[in-house]
Amino acid sequence: MYSKIVTADEAVALIKDQDTICCNGFVQTAYPDAVIHALERRFLETGSPRNLTLIGAAGQSDGKTRGTNCLGHEGLLRRFVSGNFGRAPNIVKLAKENKIYAYNLPQGVICQLYRTRAAGKPGFFSKIGLHTFVDPRLEGGRVNDVTTKDIVKLVEIDGEEWLFYKGTSVDVAIIRGTTADPNGNITMEKEALTLDNLAQAMAAKNSNGIVIAQVERIAEPGSLRSHEVRVPGILVDCIVVADKPEEHMMNCGVQYDPALAGRLRIPLDNIAPIPLDERKIMARRCAFELPPNGIVNLGVGVPEGVASVANEEKITKYITLTSEAGTIGGVLCNGTSFGAGYNVDAVLDQNQMFDFYDGGGLDMACLGMAEVDERGNVNVSRFGDRIIGCGGFINISQNARSMIFTGTFTAGGLEIAVRDGQLKILKEGRSHKFVKAVKQVTFSGDYAVERKQPVYFVTERCVFRRGKRGLVLTEVAPGIDIERDILAHMDFQPIVRDPVTMDPRIFREVPMNLEANLLNLDLPDRISYDAVRNILFINLEGLYMRVSEDVETLRGLLVKHCEAIGKRVGVFINYDSFRINENIYDDYAEMDRYMLEHHYTTITRYATSAFMRMKLDQALSERNIAPHIFERKDEAKAFLASNQTPLTP
């Protein structure tokens, strides 16, 4: 047997002109820098290899001297296919100057294309990207003028639209692990993430290509535990030991942290709360949407603060936070360690995590927003000549059961203050974020409505939701004037319909006691019975039902009360400031149908919110349940007193 252990220079000498290469890494984590630098060095010294195609799922660069940005040389690259462009300015410059062909595809799609090629398939079908700039009816993911060939096709199967993503052969996979034995078996015990190492290696091997693995150390043959081998030696051709510690850092800011590698768990009580600024205001408001026992993805930037708020409010035990890089549970990291986490429950390969996301596994996602238009379209991927890329944004946002976008209302110099529970705008931002039409569609508001996906937009001063006809202003921060502070800084007129005040606890220094809201702990106290009039009073004022389990909890309490009463009862419900996630209206209406069939005589409701009356009327009428929803309490009471005829479910 020949030795697979070679120098970085010897490994990259095997790369030929016009090869297609893929490289491991996620944002600022797990670069095989020794190999990347050797490839750059070879090109600068010899002018070879030339005209390479580089494929990368995430932004595998620090934007400077580390990661794939080092490969941004004219002549070295011919084509770039990536989920993220913003972290590789050298490559972006080539794309903007039309010196390379360039495609921006969803991060999850690229991860899955590795696996597709490994299985010898020509590509795969997905709904990810429909009605976004990836859709060939818009831009087809093409980044510049010189790129004209479509690699994404729109197809129809059994009357449904799908996108077909064409696969490609992989000539060279550059992966990374911690330890290798001379046979090429790779373990990853000191890595924060496993990413797509295995899928990339299989894709290259089954394309008759080569696999170069960068590691930190070599072990004796047969000494690695089989269950810890993440890439088997049958797939690996070259092993490169990184000579310099800086070329094998865990991420750009951390040489090695055993807690990030899952080698130990750390106490979380000492994580300091973030200050009460605009970022915390938005994170707190988003935290009210967290579904109990739900699975959640938090994006980079403002959404990272939601994890901090959840930790401060002691509710992390009731939710499971995940990152698209593969981490499940624990507390997600930010900064250079973004994508990793402390005290996580598991780490999946990146492509497997996107399988879960694409299939609808997320109960909620919270992502940033740079531009929003009157249709509820969101742009985070391109601004004029700035090419950022979509990353995992499209995969995550398109299939989450509930979608929250968050960011400051304006950008560029915004200054705010919180005084006595009131929000004050000290200096307005220079740029509007709420525009007539976004420059690029990274998320389609119309498509979300078509799929009945609840979508909210949370800023420091107000909250919008995507209604059927556009954005609806639903909440306003205390101290904010709608005309002066909101409408005057939008390029379109939203629908303004009885907005309520944002929860005042958001604007106070002390913790919000969010656990009580998350678990609806006061629900039993909201139900009372008047034996004289045989009326069950249900006070849902201010309650928020997030998931179907909330409905089941309420149903169980109501059944218990009615069985104890021993006869059918009239019911009076207060829906003032009541909120219900749009995707569980059907569950709620079904509960009413069941209770009418078994325990109620009639239900009388009142809600001052016209929107709530409309939504309840629609959900109940579809089940042939007479809504009887009144705007005022006295009207509802009068109806209840005069109506003794049971409703027919």
C-alpha positions as CSV (number, residue, x, y, z in Angstrom):
1,M,0.0,0.0,0.0
2,Y,1.2,3.5,-0.8
3,S,1.2,6.2,1.8
4,K,-1.7,8.6,1.7
5,I,0.1,11.2,3.8
6,V,1.5,14.0,1.6
7,T,2.3,17.6,1.9
8,A,-0.3,20.3,1.0
9,D,1.8,21.2,-2.1
10,E,1.9,17.5,-3.2
11,A,-1.9,17.2,-2.8
12,V,-2.8,20.3,-4.8
13,A,-0.4,19.3,-7.6
14,L,-3.1,16.7,-8.5
15,I,-5.6,19.4,-9.3
16,K,-5.9,19.9,-13.1
17,D,-7.1,22.7,-15.3
18,Q,-10.9,23.0,-15.5
19,D,-11.5,20.7,-12.5
20,T,-14.6,21.2,-10.4
21,I,-13.7,21.4,-6.7
22,C,-15.7,21.7,-3.5
23,C,-14.5,22.8,-0.2
24,N,-15.5,22.2,3.4
25,G,-16.4,25.0,5.8
26,F,-19.3,27.0,7.2
27,V,-19.1,30.8,7.6
28,Q,-16.0,31.1,9.8
29,T,-15.7,27.5,10.9
30,A,-13.6,24.5,9.7
31,Y,-11.5,25.8,6.8
32,P,-8.9,23.4,5.4
33,D,-6.6,26.4,5.1
34,A,-3.4,24.6,4.6
35,V,-4.7,23.0,1.4
36,I,-6.4,26.2,0.2
37,H,-3.3,28.3,0.7
38,A,-1.2,25.7,-1.1
39,L,-3.6,25.9,-4.1
40,E,-3.4,29.6,-4.2
41,R,0.4,29.5,-3.9
42,R,0.7,27.1,-6.7
43,F,-1.4,29.3,-9.0
44,L,0.5,32.4,-8.2
45,E,3.8,30.7,-8.7
46,T,3.0,28.7,-11.8
47,G,-0.2,30.0,-13.3
48,S,-1.8,26.6,-12.9
49,P,-4.3,25.2,-12.4
50,R,-6.6,27.4,-14.4
51,N,-10.4,27.8,-15.1
52,L,-11.5,25.9,-12.0
53,T,-15.2,25.6,-10.9
54,L,-15.5,26.2,-7.2
55,I,-18.6,25.0,-5.4
56,G,-19.4,26.0,-1.8
57,A,-22.6,25.8,0.2
58,A,-21.9,28.5,2.8
59,G,-19.5,31.5,3.0
60,Q,-16.3,29.6,3.7
61,S,-14.2,32.7,4.3
62,D,-13.4,35.4,6.8
63,G,-13.6,37.9,3.9
64,K,-9.8,38.4,4.0
65,T,-7.0,36.0,4.0
66,R,-8.7,32.8,5.2
67,G,-10.9,30.3,3.4
68,T,-12.0,30.3,-0.2
69,N,-11.6,34.1,-0.7
70,C,-8.0,33.3,-1.3
71,L,-9.0,31.6,-4.5
72,G,-10.4,34.8,-6.0
73,H,-7.8,35.3,-8.7
74,E,-8.5,35.9,-12.4
75,G,-7.6,32.9,-14.4
76,L,-7.7,30.5,-11.4
77,L,-11.5,30.5,-11.3
78,R,-13.9,30.1,-14.3
79,R,-17.1,29.5,-12.4
80,F,-18.4,29.9,-8.9
81,V,-21.5,28.3,-7.5
82,S,-22.2,29.2,-3.9
83,G,-24.9,29.9,-1.3
84,N,-23.0,32.9,0.0
85,F,-21.0,35.6,-1.8
86,G,-20.6,38.3,0.8
87,R,-17.7,36.6,2.6
88,A,-15.6,36.3,-0.5
89,P,-15.0,39.8,-1.9
90,N,-12.2,38.8,-4.2
91,I,-14.5,36.4,-5.9
92,V,-17.4,38.9,-5.9
93,K,-15.1,41.4,-7.7
94,L,-14.5,38.8,-10.5
95,A,-18.2,38.2,-10.8
96,K,-19.1,41.9,-10.9
97,E,-16.5,42.4,-13.6
98,N,-18.0,39.5,-15.6
99,K,-14.7,37.6,-15.4
100,I,-16.3,34.4,-14.1
101,Y,-19.6,32.7,-14.4
102,A,-21.5,32.9,-11.1
103,Y,-24.6,31.3,-9.6
104,N,-26.2,31.9,-6.2
105,L,-28.2,28.8,-5.1
106,P,-29.7,28.1,-1.7
107,Q,-27.2,26.7,0.7
108,G,-29.3,23.6,1.4
109,V,-29.6,22.8,-2.3
110,I,-25.9,22.8,-2.8
111,C,-25.4,20.5,0.3
112,Q,-28.0,18.1,-1.1
113,L,-26.4,18.2,-4.6
114,Y,-23.3,16.7,-3.1
115,R,-25.3,13.7,-2.0
116,T,-27.2,13.6,-5.2
117,R,-24.0,13.3,-7.2
118,A,-22.7,10.7,-4.8
119,A,-25.7,8.6,-5.7
120,G,-25.1,9.0,-9.4
121,K,-28.2,11.0,-10.1
122,P,-28.5,13.9,-12.6
123,G,-30.0,16.3,-10.0
124,F,-33.0,16.6,-7.8
125,F,-36.5,18.1,-7.6
126,S,-37.3,20.6,-4.9
127,K,-39.8,23.4,-4.2
128,I,-37.0,25.4,-2.5
129,G,-36.6,28.6,-4.4
130,L,-39.9,28.8,-6.1
131,H,-41.0,32.5,-6.6
132,T,-37.6,33.7,-5.5
133,F,-34.7,35.0,-7.6
134,V,-33.6,31.4,-7.9
135,D,-36.7,30.6,-9.9
136,P,-35.8,30.7,-13.7
137,R,-38.9,32.9,-14.2
138,L,-37.1,35.6,-12.3
139,E,-33.3,35.3,-12.4
140,G,-32.5,31.6,-12.2
141,G,-29.8,32.2,-9.6
142,R,-27.6,33.9,-12.2
143,V,-25.4,36.5,-10.6
144,N,-24.0,38.5,-13.5
145,D,-24.6,39.3,-17.2
146,V,-22.0,36.9,-18.6
147,T,-23.8,34.0,-16.9
148,T,-26.7,33.0,-19.2
149,K,-26.9,29.2,-19.0
150,D,-29.7,27.9,-16.8
151,I,-28.8,25.3,-14.2
152,V,-32.3,25.4,-12.6
153,K,-35.4,24.3,-14.5
154,L,-39.1,24.8,-13.7
155,V,-41.1,21.6,-14.2
156,E,-44.6,20.5,-13.5
157,I,-45.4,17.1,-11.9
158,D,-49.0,16.1,-11.3
159,G,-50.1,19.7,-11.6
160,E,-47.5,21.0,-9.1
161,E,-44.6,23.3,-9.8
162,W,-41.1,22.1,-8.9
163,L,-37.6,23.3,-9.5
164,F,-35.1,20.8,-10.9
165,Y,-31.5,21.5,-9.8
166,K,-29.0,20.0,-12.2
167,G,-26.1,18.2,-10.5
168,T,-22.4,18.3,-11.6
169,S,-19.4,16.0,-11.3
170,V,-16.9,16.8,-8.5
171,D,-13.3,16.3,-9.5
172,V,-11.7,17.3,-6.2
173,A,-13.2,17.5,-2.7
174,I,-11.1,19.3,0.0
175,I,-12.4,18.2,3.4
176,R,-11.2,18.5,7.0
177,G,-11.1,16.4,10.1
178,T,-9.1,16.1,13.3
179,T,-7.3,12.8,13.1
180,A,-6.5,10.4,10.3
181,D,-4.8,7.0,10.3
182,P,-2.5,6.1,7.4
183,N,-5.4,4.4,5.6
184,G,-7.3,7.7,5.4
185,N,-10.0,7.0,8.0
186,I,-11.0,10.4,9.4
187,T,-12.4,11.4,12.8
188,M,-13.7,14.8,13.9
189,E,-13.4,14.9,17.7
190,K,-12.0,18.4,17.8
191,E,-14.3,19.9,15.2
192,A,-17.4,22.1,16.1
193,L,-19.3,20.9,13.1
194,T,-19.3,17.9,10.7
195,L,-20.8,19.8,7.8
196,D,-20.7,18.0,4.4
197,N,-17.4,16.1,4.6
198,L,-18.9,12.7,3.9
199,A,-21.2,13.8,1.1
200,Q,-18.4,15.8,-0.6
201,A,-16.0,12.8,-0.4
202,M,-18.6,10.4,-1.8
203,A,-19.5,12.9,-4.6
204,A,-15.8,13.2,-5.6
205,K,-15.1,9.5,-5.3
206,N,-18.1,8.5,-7.4
207,S,-17.2,11.1,-10.0
208,N,-13.8,9.4,-10.4
209,G,-12.2,12.4,-8.6
210,I,-9.9,12.7,-5.7
211,V,-10.4,13.5,-2.0
212,I,-7.9,15.6,-0.1
213,A,-8.4,15.6,3.7
214,Q,-6.7,18.1,6.0
215,V,-6.2,16.9,9.6
216,E,-4.4,18.0,12.7
217,R,-2.7,14.7,13.5
218,I,-2.0,11.1,12.5
219,A,-2.9,8.0,14.5
220,E,-1.6,4.4,14.4
221,P,-3.4,2.1,11.9
222,G,-6.4,0.4,13.5
223,S,-6.4,2.7,16.6
224,L,-9.4,4.8,15.6
225,R,-12.8,3.8,17.0
226,S,-15.0,2.7,14.1
227,H,-18.0,4.6,15.5
228,E,-16.0,7.9,15.5
229,V,-14.8,7.6,11.9
230,R,-16.9,10.2,10.0
231,V,-15.2,9.6,6.6
232,P,-13.9,6.1,5.8
233,G,-10.5,5.6,4.3
234,I,-11.9,4.1,1.1
235,L,-13.0,7.6,0.1
236,V,-9.7,9.4,0.9
237,D,-6.8,9.8,-1.5
238,C,-4.5,12.3,0.2
239,I,-4.0,13.2,3.9
240,V,-2.5,16.6,4.6
241,V,-1.3,17.4,8.2
242,A,-1.6,21.1,8.9
243,D,1.9,22.3,9.9
244,K,0.8,25.7,11.3
245,P,-1.8,25.9,14.1
246,E,-3.3,29.0,12.4
247,E,-4.2,26.9,9.4
248,H,-6.2,24.5,11.4
249,M,-8.2,26.7,13.8
250,M,-11.6,25.6,15.0
251,N,-12.9,28.9,13.6
252,C,-11.4,32.3,12.8
253,G,-11.6,33.4,16.4
254,V,-11.0,30.1,18.3
255,Q,-8.0,27.8,18.1
256,Y,-9.9,25.1,20.0
257,D,-12.7,25.0,22.6
258,P,-13.7,21.6,24.0
259,A,-17.1,22.9,24.8
260,L,-17.8,23.7,21.1
261,A,-16.5,20.3,20.2
262,G,-19.0,18.7,22.6
263,R,-16.2,17.4,24.8
264,L,-17.7,19.0,27.9
265,R,-20.8,20.9,29.0
266,I,-20.5,24.4,30.6
267,P,-22.8,26.3,33.1
268,L,-25.0,28.7,31.3
269,D,-26.2,30.8,34.2
270,N,-23.2,33.1,33.8
271,I,-24.1,34.3,30.3
272,A,-24.7,38.0,30.8
273,P,-28.0,39.5,29.5
274,I,-27.7,41.8,26.5
275,P,-28.4,45.5,27.2
276,L,-31.8,47.0,26.6
277,D,-31.2,48.5,23.2
278,E,-33.0,48.1,19.9
279,R,-31.5,44.7,19.4
280,K,-32.9,43.4,22.7
281,I,-36.3,45.0,22.1
282,M,-36.7,43.1,18.9
283,A,-35.3,39.9,20.3
284,R,-37.7,40.1,23.2
285,R,-40.7,40.7,20.9
286,C,-39.6,37.7,18.8
287,A,-39.3,35.6,21.9
288,F,-43.0,36.0,22.5
289,E,-43.5,33.9,19.3
290,L,-41.4,31.0,20.5
291,P,-43.6,27.8,20.4
292,P,-43.5,25.6,23.5
293,N,-41.8,22.3,22.8
294,G,-41.0,23.7,19.3
295,I,-38.0,23.4,17.0
296,V,-36.6,26.8,16.1
297,N,-33.9,28.2,13.8
298,L,-32.4,31.6,14.5
299,G,-30.5,33.5,11.9
300,V,-27.4,35.6,12.1
301,G,-27.6,39.2,13.5
302,V,-30.6,40.4,15.5
303,P,-32.1,36.9,15.7
304,E,-29.1,35.7,17.6
305,G,-30.4,37.9,20.5
306,V,-33.5,35.7,20.8
307,A,-31.3,32.9,22.2
308,S,-29.9,35.3,24.8
309,V,-33.4,36.4,25.8
310,A,-34.6,32.8,26.0
311,N,-31.6,32.0,28.3
312,E,-32.3,35.1,30.5
313,E,-36.0,34.2,30.8
314,K,-35.1,30.6,31.7
315,I,-37.2,29.1,28.8
316,T,-34.5,27.3,26.8
317,K,-35.6,24.0,28.3
318,Y,-39.0,24.5,26.6
319,I,-37.7,25.0,23.1
320,T,-35.1,23.4,20.9
321,L,-32.8,25.8,19.0
322,T,-31.1,24.6,15.8
323,S,-28.7,25.9,13.3
324,E,-28.5,25.1,9.6
325,A,-24.9,24.0,10.2
326,G,-26.3,20.9,12.0
327,T,-26.5,21.7,15.7
328,I,-29.6,20.7,17.7
329,G,-30.4,22.0,21.2
330,G,-28.2,23.9,23.7
331,V,-27.4,27.6,23.3
332,L,-26.3,28.7,19.9
333,C,-23.2,30.8,19.4
334,N,-22.6,34.0,17.6
335,G,-19.6,35.8,16.2
336,T,-16.9,33.6,14.8
337,S,-18.5,30.5,16.3
338,F,-21.9,31.1,14.6
339,G,-23.4,27.8,13.6
340,A,-21.9,25.9,16.6
341,G,-23.3,25.8,20.1
342,Y,-22.7,25.0,23.7
343,N,-24.3,22.0,25.5
344,V,-25.9,20.8,22.2
345,D,-27.8,17.6,22.1
346,A,-26.6,16.5,18.6
347,V,-24.7,17.6,15.6
348,L,-26.0,16.5,12.2
349,D,-24.3,16.7,8.8
350,Q,-25.4,20.0,7.2
351,N,-27.2,18.3,4.3
352,Q,-29.2,16.2,6.7
353,M,-30.3,19.3,8.6
354,F,-31.5,20.8,5.4
355,D,-33.5,17.7,4.7
356,F,-35.3,18.3,8.0
357,Y,-35.8,21.9,7.3
358,D,-37.0,21.4,3.7
359,G,-39.5,18.8,4.9
360,G,-41.2,21.2,7.3
361,G,-39.4,20.3,10.5
362,L,-39.2,23.8,11.9
363,D,-42.0,25.1,14.0
364,M,-40.6,28.6,13.8
365,A,-37.7,30.5,12.2
366,C,-36.5,34.0,13.0
367,L,-34.3,35.6,10.3
368,G,-33.0,39.1,9.6
369,M,-34.5,41.4,6.9
370,A,-32.7,44.1,4.9
371,E,-35.6,45.2,2.6
372,V,-39.3,44.5,2.8
373,D,-41.9,45.6,0.2
374,E,-45.7,46.0,0.2
375,R,-46.2,42.4,-0.9
376,G,-44.2,41.1,2.1
377,N,-41.3,40.1,-0.2
378,V,-37.9,40.2,1.7
379,N,-34.5,40.8,0.2
380,V,-31.3,39.9,2.1
381,S,-29.3,38.7,-0.9
382,R,-28.5,41.7,-3.2
383,F,-28.4,45.5,-3.0
384,G,-27.4,47.3,-6.1
385,D,-23.9,46.1,-6.9
386,R,-23.5,44.5,-3.5
387,I,-23.8,40.7,-3.9
388,I,-24.4,39.0,-0.6
389,G,-26.1,35.7,-1.5
390,C,-29.0,33.9,0.1
391,G,-27.2,31.3,2.2
392,G,-29.7,29.1,3.9
393,F,-32.3,31.8,4.0
394,I,-34.5,30.4,1.4
395,N,-34.5,26.8,2.7
396,I,-35.2,28.1,6.2
397,S,-37.9,30.7,5.5
398,Q,-39.8,28.8,2.9
399,N,-40.9,25.8,5.0
400,A,-41.0,27.0,8.6
401,R,-44.5,26.6,10.1
402,S,-44.3,30.2,11.4
403,M,-41.9,32.8,10.0
404,I,-40.5,35.9,11.8
405,F,-38.4,38.5,10.1
406,T,-36.7,41.1,12.3
407,G,-34.6,44.1,11.9
408,T,-34.5,47.8,12.7
409,F,-37.2,49.9,11.0
410,T,-34.7,52.1,9.2
411,A,-30.9,51.6,8.6
412,G,-27.8,53.8,8.9
413,G,-27.4,55.9,12.0
414,L,-30.6,55.0,13.9
415,E,-30.5,56.0,17.5
416,I,-33.2,55.1,20.1
417,A,-33.7,55.4,23.8
418,V,-36.0,53.7,26.3
419,R,-37.3,56.0,29.0
420,D,-39.9,55.1,31.6
421,G,-41.2,52.3,29.4
422,Q,-41.5,54.5,26.3
423,L,-39.5,54.2,23.1
424,K,-38.0,57.4,21.8
425,I,-36.4,57.9,18.3
426,L,-33.5,60.1,18.9
427,K,-32.1,60.0,15.4
428,E,-33.8,58.4,12.4
429,G,-31.9,56.0,10.1
430,R,-30.8,57.3,6.7
431,S,-32.3,54.5,4.7
432,H,-35.8,53.1,4.4
433,K,-36.1,49.3,4.8
434,F,-39.8,49.2,3.9
435,V,-39.7,49.9,0.2
436,K,-42.1,49.8,-2.7
437,A,-40.4,46.9,-4.4
438,V,-37.4,44.9,-3.2
439,K,-34.4,44.7,-5.5
440,Q,-34.2,40.9,-5.3
441,V,-36.8,38.5,-4.0
442,T,-35.2,36.2,-1.4
443,F,-38.6,35.4,0.2
444,S,-42.0,35.7,-1.6
445,G,-44.8,37.1,0.5
446,D,-47.4,36.0,-2.1
447,Y,-46.1,32.4,-2.0
448,A,-46.3,32.4,1.8
449,V,-50.0,33.5,1.6
450,E,-50.7,30.8,-1.0
451,R,-49.2,28.2,1.4
452,K,-51.0,29.7,4.5
453,Q,-47.7,30.4,6.2
454,P,-48.0,33.0,9.1
455,V,-45.4,35.7,8.5
456,Y,-44.5,38.6,10.9
457,F,-42.1,41.5,10.6
458,V,-40.7,42.7,14.0
459,T,-39.0,46.0,14.3
460,E,-38.0,48.0,17.4
461,R,-41.0,50.3,17.0
462,C,-43.8,48.2,15.5
463,V,-44.9,44.8,14.2
464,F,-46.5,43.9,10.8
465,R,-48.0,40.7,9.6
466,R,-48.5,39.6,6.0
467,G,-52.2,39.7,5.3
468,K,-53.9,38.6,2.2
469,R,-53.6,42.0,0.5
470,G,-50.2,43.1,1.9
471,L,-48.6,44.2,5.1
472,V,-50.8,45.0,8.1
473,L,-49.7,47.1,11.0
474,T,-50.6,45.1,14.1
475,E,-48.5,46.5,17.0
476,V,-47.0,49.8,17.9
477,A,-44.4,50.4,20.7
478,P,-45.4,52.7,23.5
479,G,-44.3,56.3,22.8
480,I,-44.4,55.8,19.0
481,D,-46.6,58.0,16.8
482,I,-47.9,56.0,13.8
483,E,-47.9,58.9,11.4
484,R,-44.6,60.5,12.5
485,D,-42.5,57.5,13.3
486,I,-43.8,54.8,11.1
487,L,-45.8,55.8,8.0
488,A,-43.5,58.8,7.3
489,H,-40.6,56.4,6.8
490,M,-42.2,53.8,4.5
491,D,-42.3,53.9,0.7
492,F,-45.7,52.4,0.7
493,Q,-48.9,52.6,2.7
494,P,-49.5,49.5,4.9
495,I,-52.9,48.4,6.0
496,V,-53.5,50.1,9.4
497,R,-56.3,48.3,11.3
498,D,-56.7,48.7,15.1
499,P,-53.0,48.0,16.0
500,V,-52.4,47.3,19.7
501,T,-49.6,48.4,21.9
502,M,-46.5,46.1,22.1
503,D,-46.3,44.4,25.4
504,P,-44.9,47.0,27.9
505,R,-42.6,44.4,29.5
506,I,-40.5,44.5,26.4
507,F,-39.4,48.1,27.4
508,R,-38.4,47.5,31.0
509,E,-35.1,46.5,32.3
510,V,-36.3,43.6,34.5
511,P,-37.0,40.1,33.1
512,M,-40.4,39.6,31.4
513,N,-41.5,36.4,33.2
514,L,-41.9,34.9,29.7
515,E,-42.3,31.4,31.0
516,A,-45.9,32.1,32.2
517,N,-46.8,33.3,28.7
518,L,-45.0,30.5,26.9
519,L,-46.8,27.8,28.9
520,N,-50.1,29.7,29.5
521,L,-49.8,29.0,33.2
522,D,-52.8,31.1,34.1
523,L,-55.1,29.2,31.8
524,P,-57.1,27.5,34.6
525,D,-57.8,30.9,36.2
526,R,-59.3,32.1,33.0
527,I,-62.3,29.8,33.3
528,S,-65.2,30.4,35.7
529,Y,-68.8,29.1,36.0
530,D,-72.0,31.0,37.0
531,A,-74.3,28.3,38.3
532,V,-77.3,30.6,38.6
533,R,-77.3,31.5,34.9
534,N,-75.6,28.3,33.8
535,I,-72.9,30.2,31.9
536,L,-69.3,29.2,31.6
537,F,-67.1,32.3,31.3
538,I,-63.8,32.0,29.4
539,N,-61.5,35.0,29.5
540,L,-58.9,34.7,26.8
541,E,-57.9,38.4,26.9
542,G,-54.2,38.9,26.1
543,L,-53.7,35.1,25.6
544,Y,-51.5,33.9,22.7
545,M,-52.0,30.4,21.3
546,R,-48.9,29.4,19.4
547,V,-49.3,25.7,18.7
548,S,-52.0,23.0,18.5
549,E,-50.9,21.7,22.0
550,D,-52.2,25.0,23.4
551,V,-55.6,24.3,21.9
552,E,-55.5,20.7,23.3
553,T,-54.7,22.1,26.8
554,L,-57.7,24.5,26.7
555,R,-60.0,21.7,25.4
556,G,-58.9,19.5,28.3
557,L,-59.7,22.1,30.9
558,L,-63.0,23.0,29.3
559,V,-64.1,19.3,29.2
560,K,-63.1,18.9,32.8
561,H,-65.2,21.9,33.9
562,C,-68.2,20.7,31.8
563,E,-68.1,17.2,33.1
564,A,-68.0,18.5,36.7
565,I,-71.0,20.7,36.0
566,G,-72.9,17.7,34.7
567,K,-75.1,19.4,32.0
568,R,-74.8,21.5,28.9
569,V,-73.9,25.1,29.5
570,G,-74.0,28.5,27.7
571,V,-70.5,29.9,27.0
572,F,-69.3,33.5,27.0
573,I,-65.8,34.2,25.6
574,N,-63.7,37.4,25.8
575,Y,-61.3,37.6,22.9
576,D,-59.9,41.1,23.5
577,S,-56.2,41.2,22.5
578,F,-56.4,37.5,22.0
579,R,-53.9,36.1,19.4
580,I,-53.8,32.8,17.7
581,N,-51.2,31.5,15.3
582,E,-52.8,31.4,11.9
583,N,-51.9,27.8,11.2
584,I,-53.9,26.5,14.2
585,Y,-57.3,28.3,13.5
586,D,-58.6,25.0,12.1
587,D,-57.6,23.2,15.4
588,Y,-59.4,25.9,17.4
589,A,-62.5,25.7,15.3
590,E,-62.5,22.0,15.6
591,M,-62.4,22.3,19.4
592,D,-65.5,24.6,19.3
593,R,-67.3,22.1,17.1
594,Y,-66.5,19.3,19.6
595,M,-67.6,21.3,22.6
596,L,-70.9,22.3,20.9
597,E,-71.5,18.7,20.1
598,H,-70.9,17.4,23.6
599,H,-71.1,20.1,26.2
600,Y,-72.3,23.6,25.1
601,T,-75.7,25.0,24.2
602,T,-74.5,28.2,22.6
603,I,-71.3,30.2,22.3
604,T,-71.3,34.0,22.5
605,R,-68.0,35.8,21.7
606,Y,-66.8,39.4,21.6
607,A,-63.6,41.0,20.3
608,T,-62.9,44.6,19.7
609,S,-60.4,43.6,17.0
610,A,-62.1,43.6,13.6
611,F,-59.3,41.3,12.3
612,M,-59.9,38.8,15.1
613,R,-63.7,38.8,14.4
614,M,-63.1,38.3,10.7
615,K,-60.7,35.4,11.2
616,L,-62.9,33.6,13.8
617,D,-65.9,34.1,11.6
618,Q,-64.2,32.6,8.7
619,A,-62.8,29.6,10.6
620,L,-66.1,28.8,12.4
621,S,-68.4,29.4,9.4
622,E,-66.4,26.9,7.3
623,R,-67.5,24.3,9.9
624,N,-71.1,25.4,9.9
625,I,-70.7,26.9,13.4
626,A,-72.6,30.1,13.9
627,P,-69.9,32.6,15.0
628,H,-72.0,35.1,17.1
629,I,-69.0,37.4,17.5
630,F,-69.8,40.9,18.8
631,E,-67.7,44.0,18.9
632,R,-68.8,45.1,22.3
633,K,-69.3,43.2,25.5
634,D,-72.8,44.5,26.3
635,E,-74.0,43.3,22.9
636,A,-72.6,39.9,23.5
637,K,-74.2,39.7,26.9
638,A,-77.6,40.8,25.5
639,F,-77.5,38.1,22.9
640,L,-76.5,35.4,25.4
641,A,-79.4,36.4,27.7
642,S,-82.0,36.3,24.9
643,N,-80.8,33.2,23.1
644,Q,-81.5,29.9,24.8
645,T,-81.6,27.8,21.6
646,P,-78.7,25.4,21.3
647,L,-76.5,25.9,18.2
648,T,-76.3,23.1,15.7
649,P,-72.7,22.1,15.1
